[in-house]
Amino acid sequence: MTSLLNTLSLCLCVLRICVIQGDFVDPPTAEPILSLSEKETVLPCRYQLLSGDTVVQVTWYKEKPDATKDQIVTAHHTNGQTAFGAWSQRVRFQSSEPTVDSSLVIMSTDVSDEGKYLCRIITYPSGNFDTEMSLTVWTIPISSLDPVILVEGQSYRQAASCRSVARPPPRLSWETDLNGQSTNRSSDNGAVTSHYSLHPLRSMNGKKLDCIVWHPTLKGTRRIRNQLVVHYPPDAEVSGFAGDWLMGLENAALRCLSGGNPKPHSFTWLRVGGELPEGVITHPNGTLVFGRPLSPSDQGTYQCVAKNDVGVGKAEVEIIVGDSPQERSLFEKMPMIFIGGAAGGAADRDAYRHHLCHLSSQTEEQEAGEGADSEEGGNKHSGEGCFYQEDELCQHRCQRSDGRKHPSEGGGDHKDQPVFPRGAGPLP
């Protein structure tokens, strides 16, 4: 009976304690409170009193690595608030009545604020009540990408480096179509570095090589855009000549085109086997201009030399200067020279006679106005305007100025020293 009474008495005592003891509103869970560096952090602490109890004092502590407690701030129901040490400029109570709402505000959270915190409520007459919580501080990634300028022909090497610092450590990757490999390194301070390496080729220049940063503080991923830079020598090419340059052509020009990376900083023009002709002008942009009408002396092989910081590119073109249109016209008017008297036959001879007659007529008309006599016998055509002609269609144009006539008109034998126009020969 005595044992039963003792047990009942203990249960009533426990029940009394449970009834008279208050409780914390929204007590923290086992999960830590997450906050961001340089942001405001609120540590909750609200105690629900029972009737008859009074909050005398509220004190916040931060647990040190050696398990001792660092006092942060205190609020007394009559003596007011007191903050301690370096915390005095960094913390405040969320409410103007800290004995009612004792939540603590860290105004600008630092990574060093991470750790365990304790909120102690001192009541009268019930005593002291504590609540503990953990704070985890994350930082937004600070990321950068350092590109490397490569040169075609170099060995396998680093093309870009991407670095990101955050808590927790970020993850880095590369987005590219380039054929290379990446290596990642991490450090204790939350810094992660990724290097991308490859064999540089000119075809890789300008290709995408983006760094991708992943972190729980980001909505999605962050992309750091980058294009690979590969330097290579100029690839020279000459334009402007299409095989159609003629004597007398004005404003003729050659242009030296070059890709290269970087762009060429100088162009030099040469003529293989000799100096550049007089009257040509070279321009810094790689243009060679003939500042006068073309002449046969401008023919030759021209070479353009383009230079950049990496190397040299050369290109050649052979310039041929053809006859002018006027000279071509005169050449086309010259009579055909028949080789072999019997090869052409009667038809060729007749055609030749008609052509000579036509030239003779033109020559007579051109020289008729000159009024100059020949040195022998005073002939006014100087022996060039007329010739002994067997074609009756041209008899009236083939009379000499001394009165001699064609044999058909009784002018004597056709062997009497005929006179041919310039460039023509005797009949075959």
Kinemage of the C-alpha trace (Angstrom):
@kinemage 1
@onewidth
@group {chain A} dominant
@subgroup {mainchain}
@vectorlist {calphas} color= white
{ca met a 1} P 0.000 0.000 0.000
{ca thr a 2} L 2.852 2.318 0.855
{ca ser a 3} L 4.570 1.556 -2.489
{ca leu a 4} L 1.378 2.403 -4.383
{ca leu a 5} L 1.048 5.737 -2.575
{ca asn a 6} L 4.660 6.662 -3.368
{ca thr a 7} L 4.168 5.908 -7.046
{ca leu a 8} L 0.977 7.976 -7.201
{ca ser a 9} L 2.710 10.859 -5.452
{ca leu a 10} L 5.578 10.803 -8.041
{ca cys a 11} L 3.121 10.819 -10.948
{ca leu a 12} L 1.273 13.794 -9.523
{ca cys a 13} L 4.574 15.636 -9.114
{ca val a 14} L 5.553 15.005 -12.734
{ca leu a 15} L 2.092 16.034 -13.887
{ca arg a 16} L 2.393 19.243 -11.869
{ca ile a 17} L 5.766 20.035 -13.487
{ca cys a 18} L 4.367 19.419 -16.973
{ca val a 19} L 1.412 21.602 -16.296
{ca ile a 20} L 3.197 24.539 -14.766
{ca gln a 21} L 6.134 24.564 -17.232
{ca gly a 22} L 5.697 26.730 -20.316
{ca asp a 23} L 7.041 25.931 -23.777
{ca phe a 24} L 8.847 27.516 -26.736
{ca val a 25} L 6.727 28.607 -29.665
{ca asp a 26} L 7.876 27.022 -32.961
{ca pro a 27} L 10.836 25.200 -31.474
{ca pro a 28} L 13.709 24.616 -33.913
{ca thr a 29} L 13.925 21.314 -35.714
{ca ala a 30} L 16.910 19.049 -35.967
{ca glu a 31} L 17.771 20.651 -39.316
{ca pro a 32} L 20.089 23.677 -39.145
{ca ile a 33} L 18.918 27.145 -40.041
{ca leu a 34} L 20.237 28.133 -43.488
{ca ser a 35} L 21.378 31.664 -44.196
{ca leu a 36} L 23.447 33.508 -46.776
{ca ser a 37} L 26.563 35.498 -46.182
{ca glu a 38} L 26.010 39.258 -45.985
{ca lys a 39} L 22.283 38.705 -45.546
{ca glu a 40} L 20.171 39.242 -42.442
{ca thr a 41} L 19.611 36.155 -40.299
{ca val a 42} L 16.866 35.658 -37.689
{ca leu a 43} L 17.356 33.124 -34.886
{ca pro a 44} L 13.869 32.396 -33.396
{ca cys a 45} L 13.215 32.324 -29.676
{ca arg a 46} L 9.723 32.848 -28.212
{ca tyr a 47} L 8.678 31.419 -24.874
{ca gln a 48} L 5.031 30.936 -23.891
{ca leu a 49} L 4.596 31.667 -20.172
{ca leu a 50} L 2.001 30.250 -17.841
{ca ser a 51} L -0.081 32.587 -15.794
{ca gly a 52} L 1.785 33.850 -12.796
{ca asp a 53} L 5.257 33.574 -14.421
{ca thr a 54} L 7.404 36.523 -15.436
{ca val a 55} L 10.390 36.655 -17.756
{ca val a 56} L 13.173 38.251 -15.827
{ca gln a 57} L 16.011 38.038 -18.361
{ca val a 58} L 16.858 36.738 -21.839
{ca thr a 59} L 20.437 35.881 -22.852
{ca trp a 60} L 21.891 34.630 -26.129
{ca tyr a 61} L 25.085 32.549 -26.338
{ca lys a 62} L 27.215 31.115 -29.146
{ca glu a 63} L 29.061 27.890 -28.503
{ca lys a 64} L 32.816 28.078 -29.094
{ca pro a 65} L 34.883 25.261 -30.591
{ca asp a 66} L 36.125 24.384 -27.088
{ca ala a 67} L 32.495 23.968 -25.912
{ca thr a 68} L 32.550 27.147 -23.835
{ca lys a 69} L 29.908 29.784 -24.459
{ca asp a 70} L 30.383 33.286 -25.790
{ca gln a 71} L 27.772 35.711 -24.439
{ca ile a 72} L 26.198 37.753 -27.205
{ca val a 73} L 23.435 39.956 -25.766
{ca thr a 74} L 21.223 40.211 -22.692
{ca ala a 75} L 17.841 41.837 -22.141
{ca his a 76} L 16.712 42.448 -18.523
{ca his a 77} L 13.109 43.263 -17.746
{ca thr a 78} L 14.176 46.383 -15.806
{ca asn a 79} L 17.824 47.105 -16.729
{ca gly a 80} L 17.397 46.985 -20.545
{ca gln a 81} L 19.690 45.486 -23.196
{ca thr a 82} L 23.419 44.891 -23.262
{ca ala a 83} L 25.458 43.511 -26.213
{ca phe a 84} L 28.957 42.199 -25.673
{ca gly a 85} L 32.213 42.600 -27.563
{ca ala a 86} L 32.180 42.542 -31.350
{ca trp a 87} L 28.545 41.494 -31.313
{ca ser a 88} L 27.437 44.934 -30.190
{ca gln a 89} L 27.522 46.322 -33.750
{ca arg a 90} L 26.159 43.233 -35.436
{ca val a 91} L 23.090 42.010 -33.544
{ca arg a 92} L 19.781 43.258 -32.216
{ca phe a 93} L 16.507 41.816 -30.883
{ca gln a 94} L 13.806 41.492 -33.480
{ca ser a 95} L 11.156 42.893 -31.149
{ca ser a 96} L 11.094 46.046 -29.090
{ca glu a 97} L 9.945 43.804 -26.222
{ca pro a 98} L 12.636 41.117 -26.075
{ca thr a 99} L 11.151 39.529 -22.985
{ca val a 100} L 8.068 38.744 -25.073
{ca asp a 101} L 9.756 37.898 -28.385
{ca ser a 102} L 13.401 37.096 -27.804
{ca ser a 103} L 14.324 36.314 -31.452
{ca leu a 104} L 17.848 37.500 -32.370
{ca val a 105} L 18.782 39.263 -35.614
{ca ile a 106} L 22.297 39.070 -37.079
{ca met a 107} L 22.250 42.115 -39.337
{ca ser a 108} L 24.981 41.060 -41.780
{ca thr a 109} L 25.753 37.398 -41.508
{ca asp a 110} L 29.319 36.219 -41.862
{ca val a 111} L 30.704 32.773 -42.520
{ca ser a 112} L 32.250 32.919 -39.060
{ca asp a 113} L 28.744 33.107 -37.576
{ca glu a 114} L 28.148 29.480 -38.460
{ca gly a 115} L 27.755 27.269 -35.397
{ca lys a 116} L 25.464 26.464 -32.391
{ca tyr a 117} L 23.414 29.100 -30.562
{ca leu a 118} L 21.542 28.981 -27.240
{ca cys a 119} L 18.638 31.153 -26.120
{ca arg a 120} L 18.125 31.116 -22.317
{ca ile a 121} L 14.888 32.377 -20.779
{ca ile a 122} L 15.000 33.130 -17.013
{ca thr a 123} L 11.546 33.202 -15.456
{ca tyr a 124} L 10.186 33.716 -12.016
{ca pro a 125} L 9.246 31.645 -10.225
{ca ser a 126} L 9.569 28.714 -12.693
{ca gly a 127} L 13.289 29.076 -13.399
{ca asn a 128} L 15.464 28.826 -16.528
{ca phe a 129} L 14.523 27.374 -19.936
{ca asp a 130} L 16.928 26.874 -22.877
{ca thr a 131} L 16.496 26.266 -26.591
{ca glu a 132} L 19.351 25.429 -28.958
{ca met a 133} L 19.737 25.717 -32.725
{ca ser a 134} L 22.428 25.407 -35.374
{ca leu a 135} L 23.208 27.978 -38.071
{ca thr a 136} L 24.680 27.100 -41.434
{ca val a 137} L 25.941 29.988 -43.563
{ca trp a 138} L 26.154 29.634 -47.327
{ca thr a 139} L 27.864 32.019 -49.680
{ca ile a 140} L 26.864 32.904 -53.220
{ca pro a 141} L 29.528 31.716 -55.681
{ca ile a 142} L 32.150 34.205 -56.775
{ca ser a 143} L 33.271 32.856 -60.150
{ca ser a 144} L 35.783 33.886 -62.778
{ca leu a 145} L 37.241 32.516 -65.992
{ca asp a 146} L 40.798 33.158 -67.139
{ca pro a 147} L 41.315 32.486 -70.873
{ca val a 148} L 44.706 31.625 -72.324
{ca ile a 149} L 45.868 32.818 -75.750
{ca leu a 150} L 47.284 29.839 -77.623
{ca val a 151} L 49.447 29.587 -80.747
{ca glu a 152} L 48.941 27.025 -83.481
{ca gly a 153} L 51.531 24.292 -83.269
{ca gln a 154} L 52.020 24.449 -79.507
{ca ser a 155} L 51.980 21.246 -77.476
{ca tyr a 156} L 49.058 20.027 -75.359
{ca arg a 157} L 48.376 22.708 -72.751
{ca gln a 158} L 45.847 24.626 -70.685
{ca ala a 159} L 43.354 26.643 -72.745
{ca ala a 160} L 41.220 28.154 -69.947
{ca ser a 161} L 40.867 28.123 -66.176
{ca cys a 162} L 37.586 28.542 -64.263
{ca arg a 163} L 37.480 29.259 -60.521
{ca ser a 164} L 34.558 29.559 -58.123
{ca val a 165} L 34.455 30.106 -54.357
{ca ala a 166} L 31.364 29.382 -52.259
{ca arg a 167} L 29.969 27.519 -49.271
{ca pro a 168} L 29.237 24.731 -49.802
{ca pro a 169} L 31.834 24.218 -52.575
{ca pro a 170} L 30.355 24.691 -56.071
{ca arg a 171} L 30.564 22.257 -58.957
{ca leu a 172} L 32.218 23.262 -62.241
{ca ser a 173} L 31.960 21.819 -65.739
{ca trp a 174} L 32.667 22.892 -69.340
{ca glu a 175} L 30.342 23.213 -72.308
{ca thr a 176} L 32.200 22.980 -75.615
{ca asp a 177} L 32.580 21.023 -78.847
{ca leu a 178} L 36.371 21.154 -78.586
{ca asn a 179} L 38.362 17.994 -78.192
{ca gly a 180} L 40.070 18.388 -74.810
{ca gln a 181} L 40.068 17.339 -71.159
{ca ser a 182} L 39.236 19.042 -67.853
{ca thr a 183} L 40.753 18.582 -64.384
{ca asn a 184} L 39.217 19.892 -61.122
{ca arg a 185} L 40.789 20.865 -57.803
{ca ser a 186} L 39.180 21.813 -54.480
{ca ser a 187} L 40.484 23.577 -51.368
{ca asp a 188} L 39.303 23.788 -47.760
{ca asn a 189} L 38.045 27.371 -48.104
{ca gly a 190} L 35.361 26.337 -50.593
{ca ala a 191} L 37.326 27.246 -53.724
{ca val a 192} L 37.059 24.966 -56.754
{ca thr a 193} L 39.222 25.330 -59.865
{ca ser a 194} L 38.774 23.606 -63.218
{ca his a 195} L 41.348 23.597 -66.035
{ca tyr a 196} L 40.589 22.735 -69.672
{ca ser a 197} L 43.495 21.580 -71.858
{ca leu a 198} L 43.914 20.689 -75.554
{ca his a 199} L 46.177 20.738 -78.636
{ca pro a 200} L 45.664 24.193 -80.272
{ca leu a 201} L 44.675 24.309 -83.964
{ca arg a 202} L 43.618 27.320 -86.045
{ca ser a 203} L 40.260 25.682 -86.707
{ca met a 204} L 39.547 25.982 -82.967
{ca asn a 205} L 39.835 29.765 -82.939
{ca gly a 206} L 36.581 31.409 -81.859
{ca lys a 207} L 34.984 28.149 -80.706
{ca lys a 208} L 32.813 28.079 -77.572
{ca leu a 209} L 34.471 27.123 -74.305
{ca asp a 210} L 31.971 28.062 -71.558
{ca cys a 211} L 32.355 27.386 -67.842
{ca ile a 212} L 29.203 26.149 -66.057
{ca val a 213} L 28.805 26.819 -62.297
{ca trp a 214} L 26.297 24.901 -60.160
{ca his a 215} L 25.441 25.828 -56.569
{ca pro a 216} L 22.360 25.444 -54.307
{ca thr a 217} L 22.123 29.214 -53.856
{ca leu a 218} L 21.607 29.717 -57.595
{ca lys a 219} L 18.391 29.276 -59.502
{ca gly a 220} L 19.635 26.878 -62.141
{ca thr a 221} L 23.225 27.258 -63.312
{ca arg a 222} L 25.476 30.170 -64.076
{ca arg a 223} L 27.264 30.268 -67.449
{ca ile a 224} L 30.527 32.140 -67.971
{ca arg a 225} L 30.802 32.607 -71.713
{ca asn a 226} L 34.159 32.287 -73.403
{ca gln a 227} L 35.596 31.759 -76.881
{ca leu a 228} L 38.920 30.066 -77.450
{ca val a 229} L 41.644 32.265 -78.944
{ca val a 230} L 44.258 30.618 -81.169
{ca his a 231} L 46.865 32.741 -82.951
{ca tyr a 232} L 48.267 31.600 -86.286
{ca pro a 233} L 50.348 33.110 -89.137
{ca pro a 234} L 48.735 34.980 -92.053
{ca asp a 235} L 47.373 33.007 -94.994
{ca ala a 236} L 48.087 35.500 -97.779
{ca glu a 237} L 46.196 35.712 -101.087
{ca val a 238} L 46.438 38.220 -103.953
{ca ser a 239} L 43.344 39.539 -105.716
{ca gly a 240} L 42.696 42.166 -108.354
{ca phe a 241} L 44.261 40.479 -111.393
{ca ala a 242} L 42.138 38.206 -113.580
{ca gly a 243} L 44.374 37.983 -116.634
{ca asp a 244} L 42.672 40.908 -118.382
{ca trp a 245} L 45.168 43.751 -117.910
{ca leu a 246} L 45.991 45.665 -121.117
{ca met a 247} L 48.464 48.393 -121.961
{ca gly a 248} L 47.090 51.796 -121.068
{ca leu a 249} L 44.802 50.477 -118.317
{ca glu a 250} L 44.416 53.034 -115.536
{ca asn a 251} L 43.830 52.575 -111.807
{ca ala a 252} L 45.089 48.985 -111.865
{ca ala a 253} L 45.621 47.607 -108.351
{ca leu a 254} L 46.568 44.431 -106.515
{ca arg a 255} L 45.208 43.626 -103.065
{ca cys a 256} L 46.881 41.401 -100.519
{ca leu a 257} L 44.233 39.554 -98.516
{ca ser a 258} L 45.184 37.712 -95.368
{ca gly a 259} L 43.280 35.904 -92.641
{ca gly a 260} L 45.739 35.351 -89.829
{ca asn a 261} L 45.117 35.886 -86.129
{ca pro a 262} L 45.880 38.514 -85.089
{ca lys a 263} L 45.388 40.543 -88.257
{ca pro a 264} L 48.641 41.390 -90.097
{ca his a 265} L 50.327 44.569 -88.913
{ca ser a 266} L 52.425 45.068 -92.067
{ca phe a 267} L 52.361 44.280 -95.796
{ca thr a 268} L 55.354 44.320 -98.159
{ca trp a 269} L 55.226 44.131 -101.965
{ca leu a 270} L 58.120 42.778 -104.061
{ca arg a 271} L 58.701 41.976 -107.706
{ca val a 272} L 60.626 38.754 -108.139
{ca gly a 273} L 63.952 39.340 -109.866
{ca gly a 274} L 63.848 43.118 -109.760
{ca glu a 275} L 62.614 46.341 -108.262
{ca leu a 276} L 59.020 47.501 -108.279
{ca pro a 277} L 58.242 49.602 -111.376
{ca glu a 278} L 58.243 53.355 -111.108
{ca gly a 279} L 54.906 54.913 -110.422
{ca val a 280} L 53.479 52.182 -108.188
{ca ile a 281} L 52.163 53.089 -104.728
{ca thr a 282} L 51.971 50.736 -101.733
{ca his a 283} L 49.363 51.308 -99.032
{ca pro a 284} L 49.429 50.118 -95.390
{ca asn a 285} L 46.266 48.068 -95.939
{ca gly a 286} L 48.108 45.776 -98.369
{ca thr a 287} L 47.041 47.426 -101.672
{ca leu a 288} L 49.498 48.015 -104.537
{ca val a 289} L 48.260 50.720 -106.924
{ca phe a 290} L 49.693 51.518 -110.361
{ca gly a 291} L 49.534 55.310 -110.411
{ca arg a 292} L 49.849 55.562 -114.190
{ca pro a 293} L 48.617 53.670 -117.277
{ca leu a 294} L 50.009 50.168 -117.568
{ca ser a 295} L 52.960 49.446 -119.852
{ca pro a 296} L 54.775 46.245 -120.878
{ca ser a 297} L 57.454 47.010 -118.271
{ca asp a 298} L 54.902 46.293 -115.527
{ca gln a 299} L 54.879 42.585 -116.365
{ca gly a 300} L 56.412 40.147 -113.915
{ca thr a 301} L 55.797 38.096 -110.783
{ca tyr a 302} L 54.648 40.139 -107.796
{ca gln a 303} L 54.876 38.859 -104.249
{ca cys a 304} L 52.963 40.025 -101.186
{ca val a 305} L 54.440 39.405 -97.717
{ca ala a 306} L 52.019 39.737 -94.773
{ca lys a 307} L 53.312 39.718 -91.184
{ca asn a 308} L 51.626 39.417 -87.798
{ca asp a 309} L 52.894 38.706 -84.278
{ca val a 310} L 53.033 34.969 -84.977
{ca gly a 311} L 54.624 34.630 -88.411
{ca val a 312} L 54.696 35.482 -92.116
{ca gly a 313} L 52.440 34.627 -95.048
{ca lys a 314} L 53.409 34.999 -98.735
{ca ala a 315} L 51.464 34.958 -101.992
{ca glu a 316} L 52.517 35.487 -105.624
{ca val a 317} L 50.785 36.455 -108.851
{ca glu a 318} L 52.199 36.654 -112.386
{ca ile a 319} L 51.126 39.815 -114.177
{ca ile a 320} L 50.856 39.802 -117.985
{ca val a 321} L 50.057 43.071 -119.748
{ca gly a 322} L 48.352 42.496 -123.087
{ca asp a 323} L 48.064 44.734 -126.143
{ca ser a 324} L 45.794 47.724 -125.900
{ca pro a 325} L 42.425 47.605 -127.742
{ca gln a 326} L 43.736 50.004 -130.427
{ca glu a 327} L 46.743 47.832 -131.209
{ca arg a 328} L 44.561 44.764 -131.300
{ca ser a 329} L 42.309 46.504 -133.845
{ca leu a 330} L 45.247 47.363 -136.118
{ca phe a 331} L 46.556 43.855 -135.826
{ca glu a 332} L 43.220 42.384 -136.831
{ca lys a 333} L 43.207 44.620 -139.949
{ca met a 334} L 46.567 43.319 -141.157
{ca pro a 335} L 46.302 41.007 -144.209
{ca met a 336} L 46.859 37.320 -143.874
{ca ile a 337} L 50.241 36.039 -145.069
{ca phe a 338} L 49.787 33.011 -147.260
{ca ile a 339} L 52.615 30.544 -147.296
{ca gly a 340} L 52.934 28.412 -150.391
{ca gly a 341} L 51.604 29.786 -153.628
{ca ala a 342} L 49.456 26.835 -154.501
{ca ala a 343} L 48.134 26.043 -151.066
{ca gly a 344} L 45.230 28.454 -151.044
{ca gly a 345} L 44.083 28.050 -154.626
{ca ala a 346} L 42.176 30.572 -156.706
{ca ala a 347} L 39.628 31.359 -153.982
{ca asp a 348} L 42.330 32.394 -151.509
{ca arg a 349} L 44.049 34.559 -154.103
{ca asp a 350} L 40.813 36.333 -154.954
{ca ala a 351} L 40.098 36.998 -151.279
{ca tyr a 352} L 43.610 38.282 -150.804
{ca arg a 353} L 43.274 40.624 -153.775
{ca his a 354} L 40.031 42.051 -152.449
{ca his a 355} L 41.618 42.605 -149.019
{ca leu a 356} L 44.636 44.363 -150.493
{ca cys a 357} L 42.366 46.507 -152.573
{ca his a 358} L 40.409 47.485 -149.462
{ca leu a 359} L 43.581 48.422 -147.605
{ca ser a 360} L 44.834 50.322 -150.625
{ca ser a 361} L 41.614 52.315 -150.786
{ca gln a 362} L 41.851 53.214 -147.076
{ca thr a 363} L 45.492 54.182 -147.415
{ca glu a 364} L 44.798 56.404 -150.422
{ca glu a 365} L 42.004 58.204 -148.596
{ca gln a 366} L 44.162 58.771 -145.497
{ca glu a 367} L 47.165 60.059 -147.441
{ca ala a 368} L 45.249 62.110 -149.966
{ca gly a 369} L 44.943 64.938 -147.490
{ca glu a 370} L 48.612 65.038 -146.531
{ca gly a 371} L 49.670 66.680 -149.828
{ca ala a 372} L 53.161 65.242 -149.608
{ca asp a 373} L 55.032 64.040 -152.702
{ca ser a 374} L 57.248 61.016 -152.698
{ca glu a 375} L 61.008 61.409 -152.892
{ca glu a 376} L 61.125 59.496 -156.217
{ca gly a 377} L 59.308 60.991 -159.184
{ca gly a 378} L 56.958 63.116 -157.071
{ca asn a 379} L 54.424 60.308 -156.515
{ca lys a 380} L 51.900 61.603 -153.970
{ca his a 381} L 51.407 58.203 -152.279
{ca ser a 382} L 55.069 57.526 -151.498
{ca gly a 383} L 54.792 54.089 -153.028
{ca glu a 384} L 52.431 52.903 -150.257
{ca gly a 385} L 48.972 53.948 -151.328
{ca cys a 386} L 48.632 51.963 -154.528
{ca phe a 387} L 49.819 48.679 -155.977
{ca tyr a 388} L 49.539 46.819 -159.295
{ca gln a 389} L 46.127 45.148 -159.050
{ca glu a 390} L 44.677 42.403 -161.227
{ca asp a 391} L 41.187 42.655 -159.734
{ca glu a 392} L 39.029 44.689 -162.070
{ca leu a 393} L 36.730 45.726 -159.200
{ca cys a 394} L 39.536 47.895 -157.839
{ca gln a 395} L 41.101 49.185 -161.081
{ca his a 396} L 39.871 52.727 -160.492
{ca arg a 397} L 41.731 52.867 -157.119
{ca cys a 398} L 45.010 51.415 -158.334
{ca gln a 399} L 46.216 54.032 -160.799
{ca arg a 400} L 49.505 55.756 -160.079
{ca ser a 401} L 49.779 59.490 -159.928
{ca asp a 402} L 52.135 59.608 -162.968
{ca gly a 403} L 49.294 58.541 -165.242
{ca arg a 404} L 50.157 54.887 -165.733
{ca lys a 405} L 47.095 52.634 -165.968
{ca his a 406} L 46.193 49.104 -165.280
{ca pro a 407} L 47.002 46.635 -168.125
{ca ser a 408} L 43.287 46.175 -168.736
{ca glu a 409} L 43.193 49.861 -169.625
{ca gly a 410} L 46.241 49.706 -171.823
{ca gly a 411} L 48.654 50.731 -169.136
{ca gly a 412} L 51.400 48.271 -169.980
{ca asp a 413} L 52.716 45.012 -168.652
{ca his a 414} L 51.660 43.923 -165.145
{ca lys a 415} L 55.345 43.246 -164.331
{ca asp a 416} L 56.034 46.973 -164.158
{ca gln a 417} L 57.242 47.202 -160.552
{ca pro a 418} L 54.005 47.089 -158.527
{ca val a 419} L 53.730 49.054 -155.273
{ca phe a 420} L 52.112 47.324 -152.274
{ca pro a 421} L 50.505 48.871 -149.220
{ca arg a 422} L 52.424 48.757 -145.927
{ca gly a 423} L 52.448 45.249 -144.480
{ca ala a 424} L 51.233 43.542 -147.689
{ca gly a 425} L 53.177 41.292 -150.016
{ca pro a 426} L 52.844 40.257 -153.622
{ca leu a 427} L 50.064 38.039 -154.760
{ca pro a 428} L 50.720 34.375 -154.216
